[in-house]
Structures are given as structure tokens and as C-alpha cells.
């Protein structure tokens, strides 16, 4: 059995370490390092005593999950303490391989956690050049090929087999070993047929039973399969099929923060259904893969929507606590019972391990992998996916980005290079206009397939600005969301943090509201964009409703017929009883831990 490989990807990722975060983005990684990512091994037995570094503790997915974020974070920050934390894990894994090629804890023989471990090893190899990684992966691939018939993918491995295929594609690029293509062909047959599922999608409402195909994390991970299949087959239909799958998920389960609901199973479009943190970071990774392969500007939009909204919303500002499930309309975050499909009453709290430990292990990959995907490359040169503050270095080519994006919709670029090269700059689909100056002179450019394309040379100074309007996102019952640039905006609710249990530095908290939240909006209301570049940030945290670098001022109306249902805000009413008008200030969704983001509208019914 053989397969072929088509060189179809529009762009490719730079190796880990080629992009160095700056400004607020570096601060975000530093907050993460000083919080749960840097301190988890001292306070959580599942990684403290992990079998993946020779301990007698958890031997399945949690060790590799943790490393999948710890490794890129350590090398993006070039943090000696974090790198020292990485080394015992990596050395144990590299030394664990048996003569026949198997590696990892002998007490667990599941294919699935090794899929995560392969992703970890790839990032480590790219950051360090360690010559031991490729031989280990090759030997393991041969082992897997020899045992595919007697030991096929099942359960989680069957649902997530494309993650191993992705690693094998990377390995094939290093070795051109045809046995890897044979293994890929077999794994495709053993992996769940996600493409067929989305063509005949059965999960069109709140689900009440478990299936690997309605599990929200598996769904998020499945999205990358279209890009990987395209790399293998070269069939242009894969892009259209992906868009159909995405539209289907958004129709039946879509949420304003950019993903779909799932608490733990797909759970509909009500803004008080939860979305699991694991699904957010896995969806981000899927969109990072999709953006590189297909290159469409809208894919970068969707990646930014998740990174700038859904991800920070579900993690405490100091990175010492997280939620298992977040709600778009979240007026409480406590142990009160909610209408989850499967999760328990702790899933909405902020804590160390609310409900289940998978998110505590897996959450760490979100920001680091986003940073590593903000720039890509092609045969011509460098590609800017998101103009966040950073420095990108590709051989003799270097670009320094100064920006406060997405809080200010522009950036400056300083070019250092030995020879001219092609620079591509993604134009978001929401941009109402784009201006670019090069060395102080306006450069009129028309986007080509969603990108500004120009030749740059040493010493060039570029200044970019995107035009944008406040726009509405229509929802059920005539409700609406409010967006500006890549940011979703929300009404922040004053939060009372009450300690529930647990020990320092990572106790668990319940949040209750201390301000009014029952407001509606008019889609005809005016909005004033307020940029507060001098916001007094706490520890550099930009996602903080009390110290936001941008806000929207508008008018809202207190509603007399919107209340609680099942310990959450009721669904936005279709018929509204509007009271007095009042001034409201909306802030970025990611900074408001209690909030309303899906508003009833007071507009007259058609």
C-alpha cells in the first residue's frame, strides 16, 4: 500500500525560535510562564510524577500535553529556567526507546499520547537541532507500520489519527523515507472519516450522548484534516469541503467568540452553553495548520478571533486559574448547576483543575503556538499573518514589528536583509481600507488573494494601517454581537472573586456579579472607539476589563424582561421590554471574566 505526496501548501511554518514575541505579546507569554505553565510541576502530581519523565504517576496524555506548550514557551522566551524544566522530560523520552522502536512509558501502550509526544519532539528539534529526534521518530514509525494490522487505531487515536499523519509529513520532509507514506496510507484508513461526517452531519442540536465524533475537542482537532489531506492528494475540493464543514458547525453550534459550543459534547448556539478550553487551543492549532496550507485571509481572521477573544477569556489575568468551560454570556462563574451536556458543576469556576485535568495539561500550547504561526514563509520570502509585536528572523532576513495590534489596527515594520525579498502582508477580510507607506511614501497596493505583496530591501521602514468599522454579528432571537477589527466586545460585569477551596498559589474561585447586566442594544446606535494606549496595565496584562487599551462607548437600554434561567442568563429575549437608556462602555471580550457579549436588540421587529 502506497500513497503520494503533493507539494501543495501555499506557505510553510518557520522553525520554532525564528519568531521572537515583543511588546504585549511577550508580556502575555511571561505572565503564562510566571503562572501555571512555569509552576505546574511543583503543584500538580500528574506532571510532577509523570511517567513521561520516569515517575510512577500518570502515563497517558497529560505529560505530553503539558510539554506541547512548555517546550515552545521555553524556547520562544529563551528562558533558561523553563528550558531546564524541559530537559528532564526530553532526555527521558529520547532514552525510552526500545530496540524495536517503541518509546514512552511501558505501562501505557496507546498510540494516542505518542501522537502528542511526536509534536513535542518536532518543536524541540526545530528549536535545538538535536540530532537524536529524527532517528527516534523514524524508528518508531517503522514500529508502528509493522503493527498497524494487529494493533489498529481505536477510540481517541482513531478520532485523532490526523495528528500522527501531520508529524509523519514533517518527518518525510526530513528523510524522504517511503515507508512513512505507507504508514500514512494505513492511518488514513484507520482514522475516523471526518470528511464524510460533515457531509452528512448528524449533530444538529444539543447532544445528549457521547460519541467521539460529537466530542468538542475531537471536532476542533478534526478541522486540520482538510489541510493535511490536501497536502497528500492535491485535490482543490478539500478547501471547499472545509468551508462547508465550518459553516455546518457554525450553523448548529457556533458561538460569538469564534468557535462552537461543547460542554463536553456539541451543545447548540445558546450563548450560555459552554466551550471547553481544550477545544479552543486545539482549534487554534487547526487554524494555524489551515492558514499555512490554504493561505486564505479569512483563515487568519478566524485564528485571530480565537486567540484574541476565546483564549484569554477563559484564563485568569495572572494565569493562576482557568475555566474548563466558558460562556459567551457569563453572568456567574461558580458551582451552581448549569445545562451542560456532560460536565459537572465545577466546570465554570476558575481554578487549578475544574472538572477534569485535560485542560490544565493542554492549555499551555495556545499562546506559544499562536506566536509561532504569526509569520510564515514561501519560496519568495516572508508572510505576515498577524502584525502583532515581534521580530522574525529567517537567515539573513529580519523584520522588527512595532505595534499594539489588535488594540490599535496598524503596525510598523523595519527590514534588515542582505538581499531584496518578497514580503506578503495578510489583509483581514474585515478591513474597510488599507494604507501602507514605505520610507514615508504612500505605496498604493491592491491585495492579491488577500495579501499585499511588495519587494523590500535593507533599511526599509513600512507603516501599515487598517480601516475598520464597528460591525454587528447577527444571532438567534434577533440578538447581536459587536465586533471591531479582530476583537469581540462585551459589557463587563463587576466581578466578586470568592475563594472556594484549594491552596496557594492556585486556589479555586467562584465569581458572582456586582453590577447590572440586563441591557439591550440598538444596531442603529453610534459607537465611539476609545484607544487608551496609556492604560495602567497590571503586570503587563492587556486582557483586563479594568485596564483595557481599547473600549467602545455606546448607548444601551435596561431590559425589564430578561432574567436568569438555570443559574445562567436566560437566552436573549426576542420581544423586549426596554427601560431607560444609559451610557455603556464595552471592552474586549477576553478581558471580561463576567460579561454579556450576545445582546438582545431593541430594534423594531420587521
N, C-alpha and C positions, 0 to 999 in steps of 0.2 A: 504494500500500500504506500503510495507516494502522494505528495502534494507539491504545488509550485508556489513561488513567492514573487509577487509583483511589486515593483518599486513605484508605489502609487501615492505615498504620503506626501502631502504638499509641503509640510515643514517637518523638522526634527527637533527634539529637545537637545539643549546644551547639557554637558555633563554637570553633575552636582558640584557646586562651588564656583561655576562660571558667573553666577549672578549673586551679587552681594547686596542685601537689603540696606536701605538708608532711611533716614527720617522716621516718620511714624511707623513704617513697616518694620524697621529694625527694632523700634521700641516694642512693637507687638510681639516679636519673637523673644525679646529679652524678658518681657513680662511672663511669657509662657515658660521660659527657662527657669525663671525665679519661682514659678508656681508649681503646678502639678507635674509637669514634664521633668523638671530638674529634681524634684523631691520625692517622686513616687516610690522609688526603690527603698526609701527609708521608712515608708509608712504603709505599704500595701504588700501583704505576703505573696500575692500571686506573681509579682515581679521580683520581690525581694528574694524569694526562694525558688525562682523559676527553674524548671528542669532544662530550659533552654540556655542556661549558663551553668549547668552542673548541679543544681539544687534538687531537693526532693519534693518540690511544690508543683504547681500547675504545669502540665506538659503539653497543652493543646495550642490554642491560638493567641493567648494573651501576651506571652513573651514576644513573639514575632510582631504582633500588632503594635506593642509599645515601641519596639525597635524601628518600626516603619515610620515613626515620627521622630524618635530620638536621634537616629542617625542623620537625617537631613538637617534637623535643627542644630546639632552639634557642629556640623561642617559649614553650614551657612553662616553661623555666628563665629566660626573658628574659635570655639570656646574650649579651652584646654580641660576644664573640669568635666564638661559634657563628653568630650572625646574620651576622657579617661573612664567615664561610665560606660561608653560604648564598647571599649576594648575587651573586657572580660566576656561579654556576650559573643562578640565576633570570633574571638580566639576559640571559645568552646565550640561554637558551631563549625568552624573550619577544621577543628581537630576531631569532630564527632563522626566523620565519615568512615564507614566500614569498608572493608575490602571490596564488597560487591557494589558499592556506590550509594547505599542508603545513608542518610545523615539525620541528625536531630535526636531527640530523646527516644531511647529504645522502648520506653514504656508506652509510647503512642505511635501507631503506625498509619495514621490518617494522612492521606495526600494533602488535604486542605491546608493545615497550618504550614506545610512546607511551601505551598504557593506563596504565602506571605513572606516566609523566610527568603525565598528567591528574590523577591522585590527588594528586601533589605540588603541582600548581598550585592545586587546590581548597584544600588546607590552608594554603598561602601566602596565598591571597586572604582566607580567613577570619581569619587572624592579622593581616593588614596592611590589608585593604580595597583592595588595589591594583586600580585600575580597568582595567588592561590585560588581566587574566586572562579575564574573561567574553568580551570580543570575540575574543580569540585562540581560545578553546575553541569558540566559535560558528562562526568561520570554518573551523576545522579540521573540525568536524562536517559542515559543508556540503561540504567537500572529500571527506571520507570517503563521504558519501552519494552523491556524483557518481561514485565509483569502486568501489562495492561489487560491481557485476556483473563488471567486468573484473579486479578485484583482491580476491577474497573472502578471508575469514579462513582461514588454514591453520595446521597444526602448533600451536605454542604459543598463537597468537592464537585459533585455533579452540577450543582447550581452555579458554581463559581469557576468552572474549568477554564474560562477565557483568561483568568488571571495567570494561570500557568502558561497558556499559549503566548501571552504577552512577553513573559520572561524568556520563553524559548525563541521568540523572534529576535529579541535583543542578543541572545547567545548565538543564534545563527549568523547575525551580523559580525560577530567576532570570529567564528570558526568555520562557517560555511559547511558544517557537518550535515550531510543529507539525512542522517538518522534522526536529526531533530525535526525535519519536515515529515518523516514517517510518524513520529510521535505526535506531532501537531494534528495530522490527519486522523489519528485514532482518537485523540482527546476531543476533537470536534464532534465525532460521532457519539462519544460518551457524555458530552456536556448537554445540559438542558437546551432544547430548541427554543430559545427566546424569540427569535425572529418569527417563528410560526405562532407563538403565543400572542404576540402583539398584533398579528394579522387577524386573529380570531379571539380578541381579548375578552376573557370571561368575567373579570373582576370589575364590574361596573357600578358597584355600590360598596358601602361599608361592609367589610368581610367579617364573617363570624366563625371561620375555621382556619386552621393552619395548612398552608402549602408552601413549599419552597419557592413557588412562583408568585405568591402574594406577599411574601416577607419583604418588608420595605428595603432592607439593606441589600438583599439579593437583587431586587429590582434596580436599585441605584447602581450596583456593580454591573448589571447586565448591559447597561447603555453603551459601555465601551466596546461591546462585541461587534457593533456595526463597523466601527473604525478598523478593528483588527481583521474582520472578515474582508473588508475592502483591501487591506494590505495583502491578504492572501490571494484573493480572487480577482481583484481589479474590476469588479462589477460596479459600475456607477450607480446602479439601483440601490446600493447599500445606503447612500446618503438619503434618498427619498424614503426608504424604509425606516431609517432612523427618525426622520421628521414625523412620519406617521405614528410611530411608537410614542414619541414625545407628546404629540398632540393628543393622543389617546389618553395617556397618563394625566395630562393637564385637564382634559375634559372631565374625567371622572374623579380625580383625586388631587388636582392642582391646588397649590397654596401661594399666597402673595409673596412669600419670601424666596420663591424661585424653584422650590422643589414640589413634592407631593406629600400628602399625609401618610402616616404609617405608625401606629402606636400599639402594636408591633406589626400589624398587618395593614394593608392598604385600607384607608378608612374614610374616604369621601372628601368633599370640599368644604365642609363646615369649618369655619376659622377657629373653632375650639378643639378640633381633633389634633392630636399630637403628631410631631415629626421627630423621629429618633435621630440623635446626634450622629450615630454611626452612618446613617444613610446620607447625611449632609457631606461628611468628609469623603465618603466613597463616591457620591455623585460628583463632587468637585474633581476627584481623580479621573472619573469617567470623562468629564468635560475637558480636562487637561489633555487627555488622550484624543478625544474627538477633535478638539481645536487644532492640534498638531497635524492630524491626518487629513481632515476635510478642509480646515482653514477658514470656514465661513465666519464672517464678522459676528453673526448672531450667536455663534457658539461661545465666543469670547464674552459677549453680553451675558449669557446665561451663567458662565463661570463666575464673572464678577458679581452677579446678583446673589449667588450663594456665598461667595467669600466675604462680601461687604455687608451682608444682611443676616442670613440664616446662621452662619458660623458664629460670629461674635454674640448674637442674641442669646445663645444657649450656654454661655460660659461666663462665670463671674468676672468682674472687671479686673480682679487681681489674679485670675487664673488659679484660684484655690478651690473652686467648686464648679460643678457643671450640672446640667439637667440631662436626664435621659430623653425626655420629650419636651419640646417647646410648643406653644400655641401662638398662632398669629394674633388672636385676641386673647391676651393673657392678663386677666384682672386679679388673679391669685396664683401663687405657685407654692402649694402646700400639700398636706397629706389628705386633703378632702377627696372623696371618691369622685372619679370622672369617667366619662363614657369611652374609655379606651377599648380597643378591640381585644387586647390581651394583657397589657402592662398593669402593674399594681399601683397602689395609691401613693407610692413614694416617687414615681417616675417623673413627676413635675417639680419636685423640690430641687434646690441647688445643694449639692453635697459631694462627698467623695465617691460613693458608689450607689447612687439612687437606682433602685430596681435591680440592675444586673451589671456586671463588671465589664461587658464588652466595650461599651462606650468609653469607660475610663481608660481602657487599654488602647483604643483605636483613635481617640480624638486628636492625638498629638500630630498626626500627619497633615491636618488641614492647612495651617498657615505655611509650614515649610514647603510642602509640595506646590502650593499656590505660588510662592516666591520663585520656585524653580521652573515655573511654567509661564512667567510673565514675559519672558523673551524666548524666541525660538530662532532657528536658522534654516536657510535653504542653500542651494548651490550658489546663489548670488550674494548672500550676505546675511544681515541680521533682521529680525522681525520683532517689533514691539507689539505684544498682545495687550498689555495693560501698562500705562505710563505712571506707575507708582514709583516712589523714590528708590533708586537703586543704582548700582554700577554693574554693567555687563562687560565681560572680557572674553573674547574669542580669539586666541592667538594674539596677533598684533593689533587687533581691532578692539577698541574700548569706547563705550558710551556711558557718560555720567548723566543720570536723570535727577533733576531737582524738581520736586513737585509736592503738592499736598493733595493730589488726586486720591480718592474721588470726591474729597470735600471741596476742592477747587478744580474746575474742569479744564485743566491745562497742565503743561509741563515744559521744562527747558531741557535741552539735550546738548551736551558738549562732546565732540567727537575727537578721538585720538586714534590715528591709524598710520601705517606706513604706506598704504596704497588706497586709492578710492575704492569704495564698495557700494553695493545697493542696500539702501535702508528702506524697509517697509514698515508702515505705521498703521495699525488697525484703526478704522473709523467706526465707532459704535453706531448701531442702527438707530439709536435714539437721538443722535446728534442732528440738530437743525441747521448746522453750518460748521465749517471747519476752517480755521485760518492757520497758516504756517509761515513763519518768517525764517530766512536763512541769512545769518550775519546781518540782521536788521532790515533785510529787504523782503517784501512780501513775495511768496512763491505760490502762484496760482496752480493748484493741482486738482485733478479730478480723480477720485478714488477708482482704483482698478480692482474689481472683485472684492471691494470692501477695504482696500488698503491704499494709503498714499505711498507712492513709490518714487524715490529720488536717489540720486548718486551723491554721496557725501565724501568729504576728504578731510585730511588732518586740520584741526583747528576750527572746523565749522561749529557755529553756535545756532541752534534751532529753537524756536519758541512756538509752541502749539497751544491752540485754544479751541475748545468745542463749544458750540452754541447749544443751548438746551432750553426746553420749556417744561414747566410743571405739567405733568400728564396724569390722567386717571386710568386705572385698571378696573374695568367693569367686572362685578362679581354677582353671585346669585342674589335674588331679592332686591335687585337694583342697588346693592351695596357697591362701594368703590374703594380702591386703594389709591394712594398718592405717591407718585414717583418723581424724582428729579435726577437726571443723569442715571448712574447705576444704583442709586440709593432709593430704598423704600422708606417712607416716612411714617411715623406713628405718633399718637398722642401719648406722652409719657405719664404714667401714674406714679404718684409719690409712693415709694416702697418702704415698708416696715420689715426689716430683716429680723426674724426671731430664731434664735438657735434652738434646734430640736434635739440633737444628740451628737455624739462623736467628739473627737478630741482635736486640739490644735496640732498642726496648723490647718487641718482640713475638716472642720466640723460641718454638719448638715444644717441647712436653714430652710424655713418656710417664709414666704413673702406674702404679705397682705397689703391691701390698698389703703392709702391715707388721703386720697384726693378723688374727685369726681371723674367718671369715665364715660358716662352715658351721653355722648354727643354725636350729632349727625353733621354732615357737610352738604354743601351745595356744589355741584360741578360747575356752577357759574360764578362761584366766589373767587375773589382775587387772592393771589399769594405773593408775599414779599419774601424773596430769598435773602437771608441774613448770613453772611460769612463772617465768622468770628475767629480770624487767624490768631488772635491774641488770647484765645480761650485758656484759662488757667487749668491745664490738664493735671490730673493726679497720676503721678508715676508714668507720665507719657501716654496714658490711655485715651485714645481718641473716641472709642466707643463707650461713651459715658453720657447719659441723658442730662446730667447736671453740669457738664462742661463740654458741650458739643461744639465742634468747629463750624457747624452749619445748622441752620434751622429754617423752617418755613412758618411765617406768620399769616394767619388767615382768620376767618370768622366761622364759628361753629354754633350749633343750636342744641341746647339741653333738651333731651327727649324724655317725655313723660311715660312712654310705653315700652321701655327697653330695660330689662332687668336680668337677674341671674336665672340659670337653669342648670341643675345638676352640678352646682359648685363652680360653674363657669359662666361667662357672659352668654346670654341667650343668642341665637342667631340674629343677625341684623334684621329688624322688622321691615317688612315690605310697605306697610302703611304706617306712617309716623305721626306721632302727636308731638309737635315741636313747640318748645317753650321759648324762653328768651334767647336772643343772640348774645354771644360772648366771644371775646378775643381768645384765640388758641395759638399755641406755638408748638409745632410738630418738630420732632427730632429724628435723626436716623434710627431706624428700627433696631439695629444691632446694639445700640447703647441703652435701650429702654427694656429693663427686665420685666416690668409690668407695663402693659401698653394696650392700646387699641390701634390696629392698622387696617382693619376692614370696617369701614364706616357705613352706617345707613345714610342714604341720601334723602334730603328733604325736598328734592325736586318734584314738581307735579308729575303724577303718573301720565303716561301717554294715553 
